[in-house]
Amino acid sequence: MEECKRCLLNEAAEADTLKSIRERIERLPDGEKADEETYLRRLDECKNCDSLIAGVCMKCGCYVEFRAAFIRQKCPDTKNRRW
Ligand code: SF4
């Protein structure tokens, strides 16, 4: 896969991975899921972050489209937390 700096999965042509993540997010209980506005705001922050490579945060190794879906999760960059 070509490295795609500051790309989310939905821009990095990782369709199967993204589909799997979306299915897992849909199964999250409401109390654990970030609301849509929060989710999209978080992803916007990731898209402006140098630590995002092809949908993966280099600070934690997570797919940001998954991590951002959890209301209690935080951006893992403790020196410059964006969300
Ligand atoms: S460091 Fe934070 S803002 Fe940057 S990609 Fe990771 S989760 Fe997103």
Boltz pocket constraint, residues with backbone or C-beta under 6 A from the ligand:
constraints:
  - pocket:
      binder: B
      contacts: [[A, 42], [A, 45], [A, 46], [A, 47], [A, 49], [A, 50], [A, 51], [A, 52], [A, 56], [A, 57], [A, 58], [A, 59], [A, 60], [A, 64], [A, 74], [A, 75], [A, 76], [A, 77], [A, 80], [A, 82], [A, 83]]
      max_distance: 6.0
